[in-house]
Amino acid sequence: MAQNDTIVLNEVIVSDTQLKKFSNTKYVSKLNDSIISRSNTSLTSLLNYNSTIYFKENGLGMVSSPSFRGTTAQQTAVIWNGININSQLNGLTDFNTINNGNYNEVTIRAGGGSAIYGSSAIGGSIHLSNALKFEKEFSNALQIRYGSFNTLSVNYALNASTERLSSQFSIVRNNSDNDYKYLNTNQKNQNGQFENTSANLSLGYKINPKNYLKFYSQVFDGLRHFSGTLAAASKSKYEDWNTRSLLEYANFTSKTTSNIRLAFLTESYKYFEDKNEVFFNYGKSETTIAKYDFSYQITDKITLNSLFDYTHTKGFGSDLKTTSRDIFSGILLMKHQLTSDFLYEINLRKEITSNYQSPYLFSFGTNYSLAKYYKIKMNVSKNFRIPTFNDLYWQQGGNPDLNPESALQFDVINEITTKNLVFTLTGFYNKIKDMISWKPNSNGLWQPINTNRVNTYGIETSLGYNKRLFHHHVVKLNLNYGYTISENQDTGKQLIYVPQHKLTSSVAYNYRKLTVFGSHLFNGAVFTSLDNYYRLKEYNVVNLGIEYQILKYCRMGFQVQNLANENYQAVIQRPLPGRNYILNFNFNL
C-alpha cells in the first residue's frame, strides 16, 4: 500500500532513481516505518516476517542467506542507494550484517533485475535507501531494546535539514550472550555471543534548484562467535569490517537529469578456527565504481535513460590469489506511456570484462489498467550472476574458465487497488542454466563447475488492508503467501532449503495511545539432501506485542516472540530460540 512510482524532486532526493522510474511492470513492496521499528534490528528478521523470502539462518544472529523465488543466496541482489553491494568474495550478502536502523526506506523488488542492477538480481533485489529531504526539520529518535539472553540493542537517528542542506546520521549497537536453551534437550546455544556496531551518514547540499551534491557513508564492525550444532561444539569466531562511501552530483532541467556517482566499497573478514588462538584466515576486497546516468524526457509520455558504469575490484586473502577485474557496462532504459491506461518498459544491458563472457541482458514489461481498480503487469527478462572471486581464484580449487549463470524469467502480476485494500497475485517462471556448483574433481579436489539446470516456478500473493473503523480506531493487516517449485532438471528434485510453502501475516490495532500488534510465520518443510530423502519439518512462529505512549515523546513496548514456544530449525541441527521477550523504549524529539 506504500508503493510509490513517482519522485518529487523538490522535496525528496533519492539515488536509486531506476527503482522509482523503471519498476512499473514489476511487483514492488515498500515496508513502512512502523513495521521496520517493531522488527528486530537485523534485515533477516524484518524480511522473514514480511515477505515470501526464505532465510537459511545458522542460528540466531549467525550467517543468514536468502532464497528468493527458489533461487540461491547468490542470486538475490542487495542494492544500497542504487549500488549493488553483494560480496565480491562469495557473491552473497549476509542479512545479519545489515541493520534496519540505518535506512529510512526498505523495498522489495521481486523478479529479475539484472538489466538495471547487474549480477545477482535473478530471484529479486532488496533496496536499502537513504532518501534526503530538503525542508525544515530537526528530529532525534532513540530506540532502546533489551530482551532475553542478555540482548541489548540501541539505535539513535538524527535528521536535520533546511531548504538547502539535508543530513541524516544513525548509529546502531547490538550485543547478545545468545545463550538460549535448545528446546527438549539439556543443551544451550554455546559460543553464540555476538556484537556489532554500524553507523550511517548521509549529507545533501542543494547548490540551486537544478544542482544537488550528495554524500553517503556507512561502516559495519561485527564480531560473532559461531555457535555449534546439536551434534558438535564450536570454538570459532568471525570478524567483519565493511565500509561503503558514495559521492553523487545531480543536475536537473525540465527535460533532462544528469547524475555522476563515485563509490568505494570495502569488505574484509577474519576467521578464527579457535577463538583462543592468534591464527586466522582472512579475505578482503576493494571495489571502485564510477557511474554516469543520463535521463531525457523526450515527450510527456516517453522517457529514455542511459547509464555507463565502470567497476574495478581487487581481491586478496590467505586462501585467495591476489587478483583484480574490470567491468564496463552500458545500459539503455525506455519507458513509454502509450495511452493513459497502457505503458511499456524496455531495458537493455551489456557488460565487457576479460574474466568471463557476459551475455546480452534485457527486460521487457507492460502495465495495463483494465479498470480503475485493476491492473495487469507482464514482464520477461534475461538475467545473470557473475562468478565470484572465490569461484575463480580460490587457491585450492578456483576455476577461471567458469561462465556466468544465466536465467530467462517471465512474470504475470494482477493488482487490485481500492481505497483501503491492495491485493496482488503473481505467477512466475524462471529457467536457469550454468548454475555454479562446487564438486570434487578426479583428484578429489573440490572445484566449481557450471553444471546445474534449474526451473523455478510458482505463485505469490500479497494483501494489504488499512481501515479506520471508528474515531481513533485503526486496523492494519498484511499477508504474504508464496508457493515455489525449484527443480534441478537433471535429477527432477527440489533444491535443498527451498520451502514449497511460506506464509506471513501481521495485524496491528491502534486506539489513541495504545497499539497491539502480532505477526505469524509459517514455513513449509525443506529438503536437506540432494536426493530429497532428508528434510526439516514445517514450523509456525507467532509473535505478539503491545505499545503505549507513556509521555508525549516516549512510547514503551513489550513483545513476546515465539509465543507458542515452537521447537524449530531453519538449518538442520541448528535450533532457533523458544519463547523469549523484549522490552523497548522509543523516544522521538
C-alpha positions as CSV (number, residue, x, y, z in Angstrom):
1,M,0.0,0.0,0.0
2,A,3.1,2.2,0.3
3,Q,4.1,1.7,-3.3
4,N,5.3,4.9,-4.9
5,D,6.0,5.2,-8.6
6,T,6.9,8.9,-8.7
7,I,9.7,11.1,-7.4
8,V,9.0,14.7,-6.3
9,L,12.4,16.3,-6.9
10,N,11.7,19.5,-5.0
11,E,11.1,17.7,-1.7
12,V,12.8,14.3,-1.7
13,I,16.0,13.3,-3.5
14,V,16.9,9.6,-3.9
15,S,19.8,7.9,-5.6
16,D,18.1,4.8,-6.7
17,T,16.0,6.6,-9.3
18,Q,15.7,3.5,-11.5
19,L,13.7,1.8,-8.7
20,K,11.2,4.7,-8.8
21,K,11.0,5.2,-12.5
22,F,11.5,1.8,-14.2
23,S,9.7,-0.6,-11.9
24,N,6.2,-0.1,-13.2
25,T,6.0,-3.6,-14.7
26,K,7.3,-5.4,-11.6
27,Y,6.0,-6.2,-8.1
28,V,7.5,-3.7,-5.7
29,S,6.7,-3.7,-2.0
30,K,7.9,-0.9,0.3
31,L,8.0,-1.7,4.0
32,N,6.6,1.1,6.2
33,D,8.2,2.7,9.2
34,S,6.0,1.1,11.8
35,I,6.9,-2.4,10.5
36,I,10.6,-1.6,10.5
37,S,10.6,-0.1,14.0
38,R,8.8,-3.1,15.5
39,S,11.1,-5.7,13.9
40,N,14.4,-6.9,15.3
41,T,17.3,-4.8,14.1
42,S,18.6,-7.3,11.5
43,L,17.4,-7.3,8.0
44,T,16.8,-11.1,8.3
45,S,14.0,-10.6,10.9
46,L,12.4,-7.8,9.0
47,L,12.1,-9.7,5.7
48,N,11.5,-13.1,7.2
49,Y,8.2,-12.0,8.8
50,N,7.1,-9.6,6.0
51,S,7.9,-11.3,2.7
52,T,7.9,-14.7,0.9
53,I,11.7,-14.8,1.0
54,Y,13.1,-17.9,2.9
55,F,16.1,-17.4,5.1
56,K,18.7,-20.1,5.8
57,E,19.9,-18.9,9.2
58,N,22.6,-20.9,11.0
59,G,21.2,-20.0,14.5
60,L,20.1,-16.6,15.8
61,G,22.5,-13.9,14.7
62,M,24.7,-16.2,12.7
63,V,25.2,-16.3,8.9
64,S,21.9,-15.7,7.2
65,S,21.3,-16.1,3.5
66,P,18.1,-15.8,1.4
67,S,16.2,-17.9,-1.1
68,F,14.1,-15.6,-3.3
69,R,11.6,-17.4,-5.5
70,G,13.5,-20.7,-5.2
71,T,16.9,-19.3,-6.2
72,T,20.2,-19.4,-4.3
73,A,21.6,-16.8,-1.9
74,Q,24.0,-15.5,-4.5
75,Q,21.0,-14.8,-6.9
76,T,19.5,-12.2,-4.6
77,A,20.9,-8.7,-5.1
78,V,21.2,-6.1,-2.3
79,I,21.1,-2.5,-3.6
80,W,22.4,0.3,-1.4
81,N,21.4,3.8,-2.7
82,G,21.5,2.4,-6.3
83,I,24.8,0.5,-5.8
84,N,25.0,-3.4,-5.8
85,I,26.7,-4.4,-2.6
86,N,26.8,-8.2,-2.9
87,S,30.1,-9.6,-1.7
88,Q,32.8,-9.8,-4.4
89,L,34.3,-12.7,-2.5
90,N,31.4,-15.1,-2.1
91,G,28.6,-13.4,-4.1
92,L,26.0,-13.0,-1.3
93,T,25.0,-10.6,1.4
94,D,24.8,-11.9,5.0
95,F,21.5,-10.3,6.0
96,N,22.5,-10.4,9.7
97,T,25.2,-7.8,8.9
98,I,22.6,-5.3,7.7
99,N,20.9,-3.2,10.4
100,N,17.5,-1.7,9.6
101,G,18.0,1.4,11.6
102,N,20.5,2.8,9.1
103,Y,17.9,3.3,6.4
104,N,14.6,5.2,6.0
105,E,13.4,3.0,3.1
106,V,13.5,-0.8,2.6
107,T,12.0,-2.0,-0.6
108,I,11.5,-5.5,-2.1
109,R,11.6,-5.7,-5.9
110,A,10.5,-9.2,-7.0
111,G,11.8,-10.9,-10.2
112,G,14.7,-10.4,-12.5
113,G,16.5,-7.0,-12.5
114,S,20.0,-7.7,-13.9
115,A,19.4,-5.4,-16.9
116,I,19.4,-2.5,-14.4
117,Y,21.3,-3.7,-11.3
118,G,23.7,-6.3,-12.8
119,S,24.9,-9.5,-11.3
120,S,22.8,-11.5,-8.8
121,A,19.4,-9.9,-9.5
122,I,17.9,-13.2,-10.7
123,G,15.4,-14.0,-7.9
124,G,14.9,-10.4,-6.9
125,S,16.5,-7.5,-5.2
126,I,16.4,-5.7,-1.8
127,H,16.8,-2.0,-1.8
128,L,18.2,0.0,1.1
129,S,17.8,3.7,0.7
130,N,18.5,7.0,2.5
131,A,16.1,9.5,1.0
132,L,17.2,13.1,1.6
133,K,14.5,15.8,2.3
134,F,15.1,19.4,1.7
135,E,12.7,21.1,4.1
136,K,13.0,22.5,7.6
137,E,13.3,19.6,10.0
138,F,15.1,18.7,13.2
139,S,14.4,15.4,14.9
140,N,16.0,12.9,17.1
141,A,14.9,9.3,17.6
142,L,16.3,6.8,20.2
143,Q,15.2,3.2,20.5
144,I,16.4,1.0,23.3
145,R,15.6,-2.7,23.3
146,Y,16.5,-5.2,26.0
147,G,15.5,-8.8,25.9
148,S,16.1,-12.4,26.7
149,F,19.6,-13.9,26.5
150,N,21.0,-10.5,27.7
151,T,20.3,-9.0,24.3
152,L,20.7,-5.2,24.1
153,S,20.1,-3.0,21.0
154,V,20.5,0.8,20.9
155,N,19.5,2.8,17.8
156,Y,20.0,6.5,17.5
157,A,19.0,8.6,14.5
158,L,19.3,12.3,13.8
159,N,17.6,14.2,10.9
160,A,18.5,17.8,10.4
161,S,17.6,19.7,7.2
162,T,16.8,23.1,5.7
163,E,15.7,24.1,2.2
164,R,19.4,23.9,1.2
165,L,21.0,21.4,3.4
166,S,20.0,17.9,4.4
167,S,21.7,15.5,6.8
168,Q,21.0,12.1,8.4
169,F,23.1,10.3,11.0
170,S,22.4,7.0,12.6
171,I,24.2,4.5,14.8
172,V,23.1,1.0,15.8
173,R,24.7,-1.1,18.5
174,N,23.7,-4.7,19.1
175,N,25.2,-7.3,21.5
176,S,23.9,-10.6,23.0
177,D,25.0,-13.5,25.0
178,N,22.7,-15.5,22.7
179,D,22.8,-18.5,25.1
180,Y,19.2,-19.7,24.5
181,K,18.2,-23.2,25.5
182,Y,17.7,-25.8,22.9
183,L,14.1,-26.9,23.4
184,N,13.5,-30.6,24.5
185,T,17.2,-31.0,25.3
186,N,19.6,-30.2,28.2
187,Q,21.8,-28.1,25.9
188,K,22.3,-24.4,25.3
189,N,23.4,-22.4,22.4
190,Q,27.1,-22.2,23.3
191,N,29.7,-19.9,21.7
192,G,26.9,-18.0,20.0
193,Q,27.6,-14.5,21.5
194,F,27.8,-11.6,19.1
195,E,28.2,-7.8,18.9
196,N,28.2,-5.3,16.1
197,T,28.1,-1.6,15.5
198,S,27.1,0.2,12.4
199,A,27.0,3.9,11.6
200,N,25.5,5.8,8.7
201,L,26.0,9.4,7.5
202,S,24.0,11.0,4.6
203,L,24.6,14.6,3.5
204,G,22.9,16.6,0.8
205,Y,23.5,20.2,-0.5
206,K,21.2,22.0,-2.9
207,I,23.5,24.2,-4.8
208,N,20.5,25.7,-6.6
209,P,17.1,24.2,-7.7
210,K,18.9,22.4,-10.6
211,N,22.0,21.1,-8.9
212,Y,22.5,18.8,-6.0
213,L,25.5,17.3,-4.2
214,K,25.1,14.2,-2.0
215,F,27.4,12.0,0.1
216,Y,26.6,8.7,1.7
217,S,28.8,6.7,4.0
218,Q,28.4,3.6,6.1
219,V,30.5,1.4,8.3
220,F,29.8,-2.0,9.9
221,D,32.0,-3.6,12.5
222,G,31.0,-7.0,13.7
223,L,32.2,-9.9,15.9
224,R,30.5,-13.2,16.1
225,H,31.4,-16.4,17.8
226,F,29.9,-19.1,15.5
227,S,27.8,-21.4,17.6
228,G,27.9,-25.2,17.2
229,T,25.2,-27.6,16.4
230,L,23.2,-30.2,18.3
231,A,25.9,-32.7,17.5
232,A,29.2,-30.7,17.7
233,A,30.5,-27.8,19.7
234,S,32.4,-24.9,18.2
235,K,35.2,-22.6,19.3
236,S,35.3,-20.4,16.2
237,K,34.8,-16.7,15.8
238,Y,34.4,-14.3,12.9
239,E,35.2,-10.6,12.5
240,D,33.6,-8.4,9.8
241,W,34.7,-4.9,8.7
242,N,32.7,-3.4,5.8
243,T,32.7,0.2,4.6
244,R,30.7,2.0,1.8
245,S,31.1,5.5,0.5
246,L,29.2,7.2,-2.3
247,L,29.6,10.7,-3.7
248,E,27.0,11.9,-6.1
249,Y,26.3,15.0,-8.2
250,A,22.9,15.5,-9.9
251,N,21.7,18.1,-12.4
252,F,18.0,18.6,-13.3
253,T,16.4,20.5,-16.1
254,S,12.9,20.5,-17.4
255,K,13.8,17.6,-19.8
256,T,17.0,16.0,-18.6
257,T,18.6,14.6,-15.5
258,S,22.3,14.0,-15.3
259,N,23.9,12.0,-12.4
260,I,27.5,11.2,-11.7
261,R,28.3,8.8,-8.9
262,L,31.7,7.7,-7.5
263,A,31.6,4.8,-4.9
264,F,34.3,3.0,-2.9
265,L,33.3,-0.3,-1.1
266,T,35.5,-2.5,1.1
267,E,34.8,-5.8,2.8
268,S,37.1,-7.8,4.9
269,Y,36.9,-10.7,7.3
270,K,39.0,-12.7,9.7
271,Y,38.0,-16.3,10.6
272,F,39.5,-17.9,13.7
273,E,39.0,-21.7,13.9
274,D,39.9,-21.4,17.6
275,K,38.9,-18.1,19.3
276,N,41.7,-18.6,21.9
277,E,44.4,-18.8,19.2
278,V,46.0,-16.0,17.2
279,F,45.9,-17.8,13.9
280,F,43.2,-16.9,11.4
281,N,42.3,-16.9,7.7
282,Y,41.3,-13.7,6.1
283,G,39.9,-12.2,2.9
284,K,39.4,-8.7,1.6
285,S,38.1,-6.9,-1.5
286,E,38.1,-3.3,-2.6
287,T,35.7,-2.0,-5.2
288,T,35.7,1.3,-7.0
289,I,32.7,2.3,-9.1
290,A,32.2,5.2,-11.5
291,K,28.7,5.6,-13.0
292,Y,27.2,8.2,-15.3
293,D,23.4,8.3,-15.5
294,F,21.6,10.5,-18.1
295,S,17.8,10.6,-18.4
296,Y,15.9,12.5,-21.2
297,Q,12.2,13.2,-21.2
298,I,11.7,13.0,-25.0
299,T,8.0,13.8,-24.7
300,D,5.5,13.9,-21.8
301,K,5.0,10.1,-22.4
302,I,8.5,8.9,-23.4
303,T,11.5,8.7,-21.0
304,L,14.9,7.5,-22.2
305,N,17.6,6.7,-19.7
306,S,21.2,5.7,-20.4
307,L,23.8,4.5,-17.9
308,F,27.6,3.9,-18.2
309,D,29.3,2.0,-15.4
310,Y,32.9,1.1,-14.7
311,T,33.8,-1.2,-11.8
312,H,37.3,-2.1,-10.7
313,T,37.6,-4.7,-7.9
314,K,40.7,-6.1,-6.2
315,G,40.6,-9.2,-4.1
316,F,43.1,-10.9,-1.9
317,G,43.4,-13.1,1.2
318,S,45.1,-16.1,2.8
319,D,43.2,-18.6,0.6
320,L,42.7,-16.3,-2.5
321,K,45.0,-15.5,-5.3
322,T,45.6,-11.7,-5.4
323,T,43.8,-10.5,-8.5
324,S,41.6,-7.8,-9.9
325,R,39.0,-7.4,-12.6
326,D,37.4,-4.6,-14.5
327,I,33.9,-4.4,-15.8
328,F,32.4,-1.9,-18.3
329,S,28.6,-1.8,-18.6
330,G,26.3,0.0,-20.9
331,I,22.6,0.3,-20.1
332,L,19.7,1.7,-22.0
333,L,16.2,2.1,-20.4
334,M,13.0,3.3,-22.0
335,K,9.5,3.9,-20.6
336,H,6.6,4.8,-22.9
337,Q,3.1,5.7,-21.6
338,L,1.4,4.8,-24.8
339,T,-2.1,5.6,-23.6
340,S,-3.5,6.7,-20.3
341,D,-4.1,3.0,-19.4
342,F,-1.1,1.3,-21.0
343,L,2.7,1.7,-20.7
344,Y,5.7,-0.5,-21.5
345,E,9.3,-0.6,-20.5
346,I,12.4,-1.8,-22.3
347,N,15.7,-2.4,-20.5
348,L,19.0,-3.4,-22.3
349,R,22.4,-4.1,-20.8
350,K,25.8,-5.3,-22.0
351,E,29.0,-5.9,-20.0
352,I,32.6,-6.2,-21.1
353,T,35.2,-7.9,-19.0
354,S,38.3,-10.1,-19.5
355,N,37.3,-12.6,-16.8
356,Y,34.2,-14.2,-18.5
357,Q,31.8,-13.8,-21.4
358,S,28.9,-11.7,-20.4
359,P,25.5,-12.3,-22.1
360,Y,23.3,-9.6,-23.5
361,L,20.6,-8.8,-20.9
362,F,17.2,-7.4,-21.5
363,S,13.8,-6.8,-19.8
364,F,10.5,-6.0,-21.5
365,G,7.4,-5.3,-19.5
366,T,3.9,-3.9,-19.8
367,N,1.4,-2.4,-17.4
368,Y,-2.2,-2.2,-18.5
369,S,-5.1,-0.7,-16.4
370,L,-8.1,-2.8,-17.3
371,A,-10.3,-0.9,-14.8
372,K,-9.9,1.9,-12.3
373,Y,-9.1,-0.6,-9.6
374,Y,-7.4,-3.4,-11.6
375,K,-4.0,-3.6,-13.3
376,I,-2.3,-6.5,-15.0
377,K,1.5,-6.4,-15.5
378,M,3.7,-8.7,-17.5
379,N,7.5,-8.9,-17.7
380,V,10.1,-11.1,-19.4
381,S,13.8,-10.7,-18.7
382,K,17.2,-12.3,-19.1
383,N,19.4,-12.1,-16.0
384,F,22.7,-13.4,-14.8
385,R,25.2,-13.8,-12.0
386,I,29.0,-13.5,-12.5
387,P,31.4,-16.0,-10.9
388,T,32.8,-14.7,-7.6
389,F,36.4,-14.2,-6.7
390,N,36.2,-17.4,-4.6
391,D,34.8,-19.3,-7.6
392,L,37.5,-18.1,-10.0
393,Y,40.6,-17.6,-7.8
394,W,40.3,-19.8,-4.7
395,Q,43.9,-21.2,-4.4
396,Q,42.9,-24.7,-3.7
397,G,40.4,-25.2,-6.5
398,G,39.2,-22.0,-8.2
399,N,38.1,-22.3,-11.8
400,P,39.0,-19.3,-14.1
401,D,37.0,-20.9,-17.0
402,L,33.6,-20.5,-15.5
403,N,30.7,-19.0,-17.4
404,P,28.2,-16.7,-15.7
405,E,24.9,-18.2,-14.5
406,S,22.0,-17.0,-16.8
407,A,18.3,-17.1,-16.4
408,L,15.2,-16.4,-18.5
409,Q,12.2,-15.3,-16.4
410,F,8.6,-14.5,-17.0
411,D,6.1,-12.8,-14.6
412,V,2.4,-12.0,-14.7
413,I,1.1,-9.7,-11.9
414,N,-2.5,-9.0,-11.2
415,E,-3.1,-5.9,-8.9
416,I,-6.3,-4.8,-7.4
417,T,-6.4,-1.5,-5.5
418,T,-9.3,0.1,-3.6
419,K,-9.5,2.8,-1.0
420,N,-8.5,0.5,1.9
421,L,-7.0,-2.6,0.2
422,V,-4.2,-3.6,-2.2
423,F,-4.2,-7.2,-3.4
424,T,-1.7,-8.8,-5.8
425,L,-1.4,-12.2,-7.4
426,T,1.8,-13.1,-9.3
427,G,2.7,-16.1,-11.4
428,F,6.4,-16.6,-12.2
429,Y,8.6,-18.9,-14.2
430,N,12.4,-18.9,-14.2
431,K,14.7,-21.1,-16.3
432,I,18.3,-21.0,-15.0
433,K,21.3,-22.6,-16.7
434,D,25.0,-22.8,-16.0
435,M,24.4,-22.9,-12.2
436,I,27.8,-22.9,-10.4
437,S,28.3,-25.9,-8.0
438,W,31.3,-26.9,-6.1
439,K,32.0,-30.6,-6.7
440,P,35.1,-32.9,-6.3
441,N,37.1,-33.5,-9.4
442,S,39.0,-36.6,-10.4
443,N,41.8,-35.8,-7.9
444,G,39.3,-35.4,-5.1
445,L,39.7,-31.6,-5.0
446,W,36.6,-29.5,-4.7
447,Q,36.2,-27.2,-7.6
448,P,33.4,-25.0,-9.0
449,I,31.9,-26.0,-12.4
450,N,28.9,-25.0,-14.5
451,T,26.6,-27.9,-14.1
452,N,23.0,-27.4,-12.9
453,R,19.9,-26.5,-14.9
454,V,17.1,-25.4,-12.7
455,N,13.5,-24.4,-13.3
456,T,11.7,-22.4,-10.7
457,Y,8.0,-21.5,-10.9
458,G,5.1,-20.7,-8.6
459,I,2.7,-18.1,-7.4
460,E,3.0,-15.2,-4.9
461,T,0.1,-13.3,-3.3
462,S,0.0,-10.3,-1.0
463,L,-2.8,-8.4,0.7
464,G,-2.6,-5.1,2.5
465,Y,-5.6,-3.6,4.3
466,N,-5.7,-0.4,6.2
467,K,-9.0,0.8,7.7
468,R,-10.2,3.5,10.2
469,L,-13.1,1.7,11.9
470,F,-14.3,4.5,14.2
471,H,-12.9,7.7,15.6
472,H,-9.3,6.9,16.7
473,H,-9.6,3.2,15.8
474,V,-7.2,1.9,13.1
475,V,-6.7,-1.6,11.9
476,K,-3.8,-2.7,9.6
477,L,-3.5,-6.1,8.1
478,N,-0.7,-7.6,5.8
479,L,-0.5,-11.0,4.4
480,N,2.1,-12.7,2.0
481,Y,2.0,-16.2,0.6
482,G,4.4,-18.0,-1.7
483,Y,4.2,-21.4,-3.4
484,T,7.5,-22.3,-5.0
485,I,8.8,-25.2,-7.0
486,S,12.6,-25.2,-7.7
487,E,13.7,-28.3,-9.5
488,N,17.1,-29.5,-10.7
489,Q,16.3,-30.5,-14.3
490,D,19.0,-33.3,-14.3
491,T,17.5,-35.0,-11.2
492,G,13.9,-33.8,-11.0
493,K,14.4,-33.0,-7.3
494,Q,13.6,-29.9,-5.4
495,L,16.6,-27.7,-4.4
496,I,17.6,-28.0,-0.8
497,Y,16.4,-25.3,1.6
498,V,13.6,-24.1,-0.7
499,P,10.2,-24.5,1.0
500,Q,7.2,-25.1,-1.3
501,H,5.0,-23.0,1.0
502,K,5.6,-19.9,3.0
503,L,3.0,-17.7,4.7
504,T,3.5,-14.5,6.7
505,S,0.8,-12.3,8.2
506,S,0.7,-9.3,10.5
507,V,-2.0,-7.3,12.2
508,A,-2.0,-4.1,14.2
509,Y,-4.8,-2.4,16.1
510,N,-4.3,1.2,17.2
511,Y,-6.6,3.2,19.6
512,R,-5.3,6.6,20.8
513,K,-2.1,5.9,22.7
514,L,-2.4,2.1,22.6
515,T,-1.2,-0.2,19.8
516,V,-1.5,-4.0,19.8
517,F,0.2,-6.0,17.1
518,G,1.1,-9.5,16.1
519,S,2.9,-11.5,13.4
520,H,2.8,-15.1,12.2
521,L,5.3,-17.1,10.1
522,F,4.5,-20.4,8.6
523,N,7.4,-22.1,6.8
524,G,6.9,-25.3,5.0
525,A,9.2,-28.3,5.1
526,V,12.5,-28.1,3.3
527,F,14.7,-30.8,2.0
528,T,18.3,-31.0,3.3
529,S,19.7,-33.6,1.0
530,L,20.0,-33.5,-2.8
531,D,18.0,-36.7,-3.2
532,N,15.2,-35.2,-1.2
533,Y,15.3,-38.1,1.3
534,Y,16.1,-35.9,4.4
535,R,14.1,-32.9,5.3
536,L,13.3,-30.4,8.1
537,K,9.7,-30.2,9.2
538,E,7.5,-27.2,8.8
539,Y,7.1,-24.7,11.6
540,N,4.8,-21.9,12.9
541,V,6.1,-19.0,14.8
542,V,3.8,-16.4,16.4
543,N,4.9,-13.0,17.9
544,L,2.8,-10.7,19.9
545,G,3.5,-7.1,21.1
546,I,1.9,-4.0,22.7
547,E,3.0,-0.4,22.8
548,Y,1.7,2.5,24.8
549,Q,2.6,6.2,24.6
550,I,3.5,7.0,28.3
551,L,4.8,10.5,27.6
552,K,4.5,13.0,24.7
553,Y,7.8,11.9,23.2
554,C,8.1,8.3,24.6
555,R,6.5,5.0,23.7
556,M,7.0,1.9,25.8
557,G,6.6,-1.6,24.3
558,F,6.7,-5.2,25.2
559,Q,7.0,-8.2,22.9
560,V,6.7,-12.0,23.2
561,Q,8.5,-13.8,20.4
562,N,7.7,-17.4,19.6
563,L,4.6,-17.2,21.8
564,A,3.8,-20.9,21.4
565,N,7.4,-22.0,22.2
566,E,7.7,-23.7,18.8
567,N,10.7,-26.0,18.5
568,Y,12.1,-25.3,15.0
569,Q,15.2,-25.1,12.9
570,A,15.9,-23.2,9.7
571,V,19.1,-25.2,9.1
572,I,19.5,-28.8,10.2
573,Q,21.0,-29.4,13.7
574,R,20.8,-25.6,14.4
575,P,17.8,-24.9,16.7
576,L,16.4,-21.4,16.9
577,P,15.1,-19.8,20.2
578,G,12.0,-20.8,22.0
579,R,9.7,-18.3,23.7
580,N,11.6,-15.0,24.5
581,Y,10.8,-11.4,25.5
582,I,11.8,-7.9,24.5
583,L,11.2,-4.6,26.3
584,N,11.7,-1.5,24.3
585,F,11.5,2.3,24.7
586,N,11.1,4.7,21.7
587,F,12.0,8.4,22.2
588,N,11.1,10.9,19.4
589,L,12.1,14.5,19.8
